[in-house]
Amino acid sequence: MSTLLPTRRRLSLGLALAAVLTGVGAYTAAAAPAPAAPAPIPLTSPVCPADLQQGEADGCVTQLQLELNLTGAHLTVDGQFGPATGTAVRTFQASHSLTTDGIVGPATKSALDAAAAAASATVDLRTQCGDLRTGAGGACVSTLQTMLNTFHAGRLTVDGQFGPATDTAVRNFQAAHALTIDGIAGTAVKNALYTATPAPLPSGAVDPAKVLNAAKSYLGVPYVWGGGHSLRGEGPGPSLGTCDGYTGSIQPCPANTTAGLDCSGLVRAAFWFGAGIDLAGGGDTTQQTLDRHLTPITESQRRPGDVEYFGTDAHNTTHVVLYAGTDPTTGADMMYEAKETGTDVHYVGLRTGGYWYHVSA
């Protein structure tokens, strides 16, 4: 099987709805300039409450917001502990296995101070760090995460912890720079980070050639149930998947230990890195067919870069492939596909009979 679970569908729909709701009422009249934030006060100062929480307004909150921003939040630093700061605190707590209550007590202060210190430290990966991989931590990882974000390889919280999201970002960077895709930031990755020039994500009209080149970069990446769907918040690209609902013949289920892509994860990565479009925000094949960037077309209208979904109807699907066009050597119509556990992303002859869509900006 090559689609995600119904529970994943509900989760993605909820996230999509949340994204829509946050845009409601975004237009407002111009506001008066905000007052300057109070001077920051260290969180461990006796001046600060033992437990910082919503409603607090002082320099302790200024420091809190500065440290949260260093670890990946995007808060307006105003010294006001409001709902946005509370959300950022809960996000930090969840990512550091702390009680997710939005209250900044001694444990959260300690973890936040350490994470902010690691995030603010900059080192030269080439001369001060060995090979970096899952399980590594510290300033070397913080610098790696910052640089990977600059290359749009991930959407990483700079916390100095090399977890699944950082592994995915390294693999995305490796794929984009024709390096061995193993999730290890070794000599080749480090050199490329310092010598390559970061380019903005594509925008505007979709260029099928860029989308297909992005798909091509993932040839040989393993099929993984749920791979590429931000199940751990890592963004598009090869990632660990899920074993929930897995019924494949290969046992034990490899999705919790192998980074890769499923069919919709492959298509998502191709359009994200090739066109700057995040189809369904990590949703499954059915959710992708409902994405506003897709327009139904007939099979006779297909062009390279179009997508074909298979299922019982146009919006109840279980598989998707990316049409690669006609191979100039063989004259055969081809596609990029992530098919099933035990196989890799491959370039094979086109199968037809599905539901066709064109993707546009």
Secondary structure, 3 states (H helix, E strand, C coil): CCCCCHHHHHHHHHHHHHHHHHHCCCCCCCCCCCCCCCCCCCCCCCCCCCCECCCCECHHHHHHHHHHHHCCCCCCCCCECCHHHHHHHHHHHHHCCCCCCCCECHHHHHHHHHHHHHHHCCCCHHHHCCCECCCCECHHHHHHHHHHHHCCCCCCCCCCECCHHHHHHHHHHHHHCCCCCCCCECHHHHHHHHHCCCCCCCCCCCCHHHHHHHHHCCCCCEECCCCCCCCCCCCCCCECCCCCCCCCCCCCCCCCCCCEECHHHHHHHHHHHHHCCCHHHHCCHHHHHCCCCEEEECHHHCCCCCEEEEEEECCEEEEEEEEEEECCCCCCEEEEECCCCCCECEEEECCCCCEEEEECC
